[in-house]
Amino acid sequence: MNILLNGAGRIGRCIVRKLIFSNKLNLVQINDPNLTLENLAYLINYDSIYGKLKKKISCKKNFLIIGKKKILFTREKNLFANKVNQKINLVIESSGIKKIHNLLKKKSKQNKFKSIITHTYDKSDINLIYGVNDHLLDKMNHNIISSSICDAVATGPIIKIIDDNFKIIDGSIITLHPWLSYQNLIDGPSRSFAYPGEIIENFSLGRASTETLIPKSTSCVKALSKSMPNIEKKFISMSVRVPTQIVSAAILNFKLNKKINKTLLNREINKFINRQSFNIISINNDQCISKDFIANKYSCIIDNRWTEVKENSLRIFIWYDNEYGYSSRVLDLLENLKNEKI
């Protein structure tokens, strides 16, 4: 499988760090108009969260070099300004820019490649969440695949287990999410990343991110509804941006149609864990804090210390590395697709 990555931001570079050591998945091109080749190499080699790359990347002409592997680097604002390399049969779109999502939809069949969009996308063939609807993936006929968003990837499997076994009447999700790159170090306008040039109407999101808690809306439930029909009718949600670099948490509250206790709950969660084919759910019983889950490959980690049950009410607290865990599922999807004739 020959792969082009468009957009080398936090998620893009996390995917790159995993792909460059794969013998089965061949990253052949990276496109990002906002970086130089040298800057990209530096940001891959040295990461403030995940540390130094174990084998250093170098630059030569227009290529990143690691061992015998050469990766072409381009800086096209329009991904299709030049004809896409005919050897490429999969594009990972991680720029987050909406107009590029729509462009991929038009071009994928014409150029005979598949696309994975690392965001929710209404026009995708499937918005895929491992542990929720990955069994519906049609490897031959799904050409535009959304890998959803980190919050939905983390909360979705838990919600599905609870709903399948205890029937959710209603619920709420509160995510505690680290700052993102479009936020500010000091007060300023709140600029949109998905729609470059636009100012977000939530002006408070433009306040200094490093010393404040900033409440905001979240697309988590909307994203979940693309993979779990009717969930949008049952849940309310919000988010709080917190002054940390990495590792999110979420508080999930449920009102259930059936009475529940911890023994029943743990039984169903352990059933799922014992049959899961991917690193989706794990359990924590130790007195951990957010830093203890940096570079954790699971979609979510249930912190059993904070599980509370009262008749038909339930609260679950989860952790998730919003970059590493999410990117790990993108790699699982690539592995899942690699044997198909694209």
C-alpha positions as CSV (number, residue, x, y, z in Angstrom):
1,M,0.0,0.0,0.0
2,N,1.5,3.3,-1.1
3,I,0.3,6.2,1.1
4,L,0.2,10.0,0.7
5,L,-0.3,12.0,3.9
6,N,-1.8,15.4,3.5
7,G,-1.4,17.7,6.5
8,A,1.5,17.2,9.0
9,G,0.1,18.7,12.1
10,R,0.0,16.9,15.5
11,I,-2.1,13.9,14.3
12,G,-0.3,13.8,10.9
13,R,3.1,13.6,12.5
14,C,2.0,11.0,15.1
15,I,0.8,8.9,12.1
16,V,4.2,9.5,10.3
17,R,6.2,8.4,13.4
18,K,4.3,5.1,13.3
19,L,4.3,4.6,9.5
20,I,8.0,5.2,8.8
21,F,8.9,2.0,10.7
22,S,6.3,-0.2,9.0
23,N,7.5,-2.7,6.5
24,K,3.9,-3.3,5.2
25,L,2.6,0.2,4.9
26,N,4.6,2.4,2.5
27,L,4.5,6.1,3.2
28,V,5.7,7.6,-0.1
29,Q,4.7,11.3,0.1
30,I,3.8,14.0,2.6
31,N,2.1,17.2,1.6
32,D,1.9,20.3,3.7
33,P,2.1,23.9,2.5
34,N,2.7,25.3,6.0
35,L,6.1,23.5,6.6
36,T,9.5,23.4,5.0
37,L,11.2,20.1,4.5
38,E,13.8,20.8,7.2
39,N,11.2,22.0,9.7
40,L,9.1,18.8,9.1
41,A,12.2,16.6,9.6
42,Y,13.0,18.5,12.9
43,L,9.4,18.1,14.2
44,I,9.4,14.4,13.5
45,N,12.8,13.8,15.0
46,Y,12.1,15.8,18.2
47,D,8.7,15.8,19.9
48,S,8.0,17.7,23.1
49,I,5.5,15.0,24.2
50,Y,6.7,11.7,22.8
51,G,10.5,12.4,22.8
52,K,13.2,11.8,20.2
53,L,12.6,9.5,17.3
54,K,14.5,6.3,17.8
55,K,16.1,6.5,14.3
56,K,16.8,10.0,13.0
57,I,15.3,11.3,9.8
58,S,17.5,13.4,7.4
59,C,16.7,15.5,4.3
60,K,18.0,15.3,0.8
61,K,16.7,17.5,-2.0
62,N,12.9,17.1,-1.7
63,F,12.9,13.9,0.3
64,L,12.9,12.8,3.9
65,I,15.4,9.9,4.3
66,I,15.2,7.2,7.0
67,G,17.5,4.2,6.3
68,K,16.8,3.1,2.7
69,K,13.3,4.7,2.7
70,K,12.7,8.0,0.8
71,I,9.5,10.0,1.3
72,L,8.7,12.8,-1.1
73,F,7.8,16.2,0.5
74,T,5.6,18.7,-1.4
75,R,4.0,22.0,-0.4
76,E,0.8,22.1,-2.6
77,K,-2.1,24.2,-1.3
78,N,-4.3,22.4,-3.7
79,L,-3.5,18.7,-3.3
80,F,-4.4,18.1,-6.9
81,A,-2.6,21.0,-8.5
82,N,-0.3,18.5,-10.0
83,K,-1.4,15.0,-11.0
84,V,-1.4,12.6,-8.0
85,N,1.4,10.0,-8.3
86,Q,-0.2,7.0,-10.0
87,K,1.5,4.7,-7.5
88,I,-0.5,6.1,-4.6
89,N,-3.5,4.1,-3.7
90,L,-4.4,5.7,-0.4
91,V,-4.5,9.3,0.9
92,I,-4.6,10.1,4.6
93,E,-6.2,13.6,4.9
94,S,-5.2,15.1,8.2
95,S,-5.1,18.8,7.4
96,G,-8.6,19.3,8.9
97,I,-9.5,21.7,6.1
98,K,-13.1,21.1,5.0
99,K,-12.7,22.1,1.3
100,I,-10.0,19.4,0.9
101,H,-12.4,16.8,2.3
102,N,-14.9,17.7,-0.5
103,L,-12.1,17.7,-3.1
104,L,-11.1,14.2,-2.1
105,K,-14.7,13.0,-2.5
106,K,-14.6,14.2,-6.1
107,K,-11.2,12.9,-7.0
108,S,-11.0,9.5,-5.3
109,K,-12.9,7.5,-7.9
110,Q,-11.3,9.5,-10.8
111,N,-7.8,8.8,-9.5
112,K,-8.6,5.3,-8.2
113,F,-7.4,5.7,-4.6
114,K,-9.1,5.4,-1.2
115,S,-9.1,8.2,1.4
116,I,-9.0,8.2,5.2
117,I,-10.2,11.5,6.6
118,T,-9.1,12.0,10.2
119,H,-12.2,13.9,11.2
120,T,-16.0,13.4,10.9
121,Y,-17.1,13.9,7.4
122,D,-20.8,13.9,6.4
123,K,-20.2,12.7,2.8
124,S,-17.9,9.8,3.7
125,D,-18.9,6.2,2.8
126,I,-18.5,5.3,6.5
127,N,-17.6,7.2,9.7
128,L,-15.8,4.3,11.4
129,I,-15.2,3.8,15.1
130,Y,-13.4,0.7,16.2
131,G,-15.5,-1.2,18.8
132,V,-18.7,0.4,17.4
133,N,-19.2,-0.2,13.7
134,D,-15.9,-1.5,12.3
135,H,-17.8,-4.7,11.4
136,L,-19.6,-2.7,8.7
137,L,-16.5,-1.7,6.9
138,D,-16.7,-2.7,3.2
139,K,-13.1,-2.8,2.2
140,M,-13.8,-3.0,-1.5
141,N,-16.6,-0.4,-1.8
142,H,-15.9,2.2,0.9
143,N,-13.6,4.6,-0.7
144,I,-14.0,7.7,1.5
145,I,-13.6,6.6,5.1
146,S,-13.8,8.9,8.1
147,S,-11.9,7.8,11.2
148,S,-14.1,10.1,13.3
149,I,-12.7,12.3,16.1
150,C,-10.7,11.4,19.2
151,D,-13.6,12.0,21.6
152,A,-16.0,9.8,19.7
153,V,-13.3,7.1,19.2
154,A,-12.8,7.1,23.0
155,T,-16.4,7.3,24.2
156,G,-18.2,5.3,21.5
157,P,-17.1,1.8,22.5
158,I,-18.2,2.4,26.1
159,I,-21.6,3.8,25.1
160,K,-22.2,0.8,22.8
161,I,-21.4,-1.7,25.5
162,I,-23.8,0.1,27.9
163,D,-26.6,0.5,25.4
164,D,-26.4,-3.1,24.1
165,N,-26.6,-4.6,27.5
166,F,-28.5,-2.1,29.7
167,K,-30.4,0.2,27.3
168,I,-29.6,3.9,27.6
169,I,-32.6,6.2,28.2
170,D,-30.4,9.3,28.2
171,G,-27.0,10.5,29.2
172,S,-24.3,13.2,29.2
173,I,-20.7,13.5,28.1
174,I,-18.3,16.1,29.5
175,T,-14.8,15.9,27.9
176,L,-11.7,17.5,29.5
177,H,-9.5,18.2,26.5
178,P,-6.0,19.6,26.2
179,W,-5.4,22.7,24.2
180,L,-5.1,22.5,20.4
181,S,-2.9,24.4,18.0
182,Y,-5.5,26.9,16.9
183,Q,-5.8,28.2,20.4
184,N,-3.7,31.2,21.7
185,L,-0.9,31.6,24.1
186,I,-2.2,35.1,24.9
187,D,-5.7,36.6,24.4
188,G,-6.6,37.1,20.7
189,P,-9.1,36.2,18.1
190,S,-10.4,32.7,17.9
191,R,-9.4,31.5,14.5
192,S,-11.0,28.5,12.7
193,F,-8.7,25.7,11.6
194,A,-11.2,23.9,9.4
195,Y,-12.2,27.1,7.6
196,P,-9.0,29.2,7.3
197,G,-9.6,32.9,7.7
198,E,-12.8,32.6,9.7
199,I,-13.2,33.8,13.3
200,I,-15.0,31.5,15.6
201,E,-18.0,33.1,17.4
202,N,-17.0,31.6,20.7
203,F,-14.7,34.5,21.5
204,S,-13.7,32.9,24.8
205,L,-11.9,30.2,22.9
206,G,-9.4,32.8,21.9
207,R,-8.3,33.5,25.4
208,A,-4.9,32.5,26.8
209,S,-4.9,28.7,26.7
210,T,-2.1,27.9,29.1
211,E,-3.5,29.2,32.4
212,T,-7.3,28.9,32.0
213,L,-10.2,26.4,31.8
214,I,-12.3,27.3,28.8
215,P,-15.8,25.8,28.4
216,K,-17.0,25.1,24.9
217,S,-19.4,23.0,22.8
218,T,-18.2,19.7,21.4
219,S,-19.0,17.8,18.3
220,C,-18.6,14.5,20.1
221,V,-22.3,13.5,20.1
222,K,-22.8,14.6,16.5
223,A,-19.7,12.5,15.5
224,L,-21.0,9.5,17.5
225,S,-24.4,9.7,15.7
226,K,-22.7,9.1,12.4
227,S,-21.7,5.7,13.7
228,M,-24.5,5.1,16.2
229,P,-27.9,6.1,14.9
230,N,-30.3,7.7,17.5
231,I,-27.5,8.5,20.0
232,E,-27.9,12.2,19.3
233,K,-31.5,12.1,20.7
234,K,-30.2,10.6,24.0
235,F,-27.1,12.6,24.9
236,I,-26.1,16.1,25.8
237,S,-22.5,17.1,25.8
238,M,-20.0,19.8,26.4
239,S,-16.2,20.1,26.7
240,V,-13.7,22.0,28.8
241,R,-10.3,22.9,27.3
242,V,-7.7,22.4,30.0
243,P,-4.2,23.8,30.3
244,T,-2.3,20.6,29.5
245,Q,-0.5,19.4,26.3
246,I,-1.9,15.9,26.0
247,V,-4.3,13.2,27.4
248,S,-8.0,13.8,27.6
249,A,-10.6,12.6,30.0
250,A,-14.3,12.2,29.8
251,I,-17.1,11.9,32.4
252,L,-20.0,9.7,31.1
253,N,-23.3,9.7,32.9
254,F,-26.1,7.3,32.0
255,K,-29.7,6.8,32.9
256,L,-30.6,3.2,32.1
257,N,-33.7,1.2,31.4
258,K,-32.4,-1.6,33.6
259,K,-31.0,-1.7,37.1
260,I,-27.2,-2.2,37.2
261,N,-24.5,-3.0,39.6
262,K,-20.7,-3.1,39.3
263,T,-20.5,-6.8,39.0
264,L,-22.8,-6.8,35.9
265,L,-21.1,-3.8,34.4
266,N,-17.6,-5.3,34.8
267,R,-18.8,-8.6,33.4
268,E,-19.9,-7.0,30.1
269,I,-16.9,-4.8,29.8
270,N,-14.5,-7.7,30.4
271,K,-16.4,-9.8,27.8
272,F,-15.7,-7.1,25.3
273,I,-12.1,-6.8,26.3
274,N,-11.6,-10.5,26.0
275,R,-12.9,-10.6,22.5
276,Q,-11.5,-7.3,21.1
277,S,-9.3,-7.7,18.1
278,F,-7.8,-4.2,18.5
279,N,-6.5,-2.1,21.4
280,I,-9.9,-0.4,22.2
281,I,-10.6,-0.6,25.9
282,S,-8.4,-1.2,29.0
283,I,-9.0,-0.9,32.7
284,N,-7.0,1.1,35.3
285,N,-7.3,0.5,39.0
286,D,-4.2,2.4,40.1
287,Q,-4.0,5.9,41.4
288,C,-3.0,7.5,38.1
289,I,-3.1,11.0,36.7
290,S,-3.2,12.2,33.1
291,K,0.5,12.0,32.5
292,D,0.5,8.3,33.2
293,F,-1.4,7.7,30.0
294,I,0.9,9.5,27.6
295,A,1.5,7.3,24.5
296,N,-1.2,4.8,25.6
297,K,-2.3,3.0,22.5
298,Y,-5.8,2.2,23.7
299,S,-8.9,4.1,22.5
300,C,-9.9,4.6,26.1
301,I,-8.9,3.5,29.6
302,I,-11.7,3.1,32.2
303,D,-10.6,4.4,35.5
304,N,-12.4,2.0,37.9
305,R,-11.8,4.2,40.9
306,W,-14.5,6.6,39.7
307,T,-17.2,4.2,38.5
308,E,-20.4,4.9,40.4
309,V,-23.6,2.9,40.2
310,K,-27.0,3.7,41.8
311,E,-29.9,1.6,40.7
312,N,-30.3,2.6,37.1
313,S,-27.9,5.5,37.1
314,L,-24.2,5.1,36.1
315,R,-21.1,7.2,35.9
316,I,-17.9,6.2,34.2
317,F,-14.6,8.1,34.0
318,I,-12.2,7.4,31.1
319,W,-8.7,8.6,30.0
320,Y,-7.4,8.7,26.5
321,D,-4.3,10.0,24.7
322,N,-6.1,12.1,22.2
323,E,-3.2,11.9,19.7
324,Y,-1.5,8.6,20.2
325,G,-4.6,6.5,20.9
326,Y,-6.5,8.0,18.0
327,S,-3.6,7.6,15.6
328,S,-3.2,4.0,16.7
329,R,-6.7,3.3,15.4
330,V,-5.9,5.0,12.1
331,L,-2.9,2.5,11.8
332,D,-5.3,-0.3,12.6
333,L,-7.5,0.8,9.7
334,L,-4.6,0.9,7.4
335,E,-3.6,-2.6,8.4
336,N,-7.2,-3.7,7.9
337,L,-7.2,-2.3,4.3
338,K,-3.7,-3.2,3.2
339,N,-4.5,-6.6,1.7
340,E,-7.3,-5.3,-0.5
341,K,-6.7,-4.6,-4.2
342,I,-7.4,-0.9,-4.3
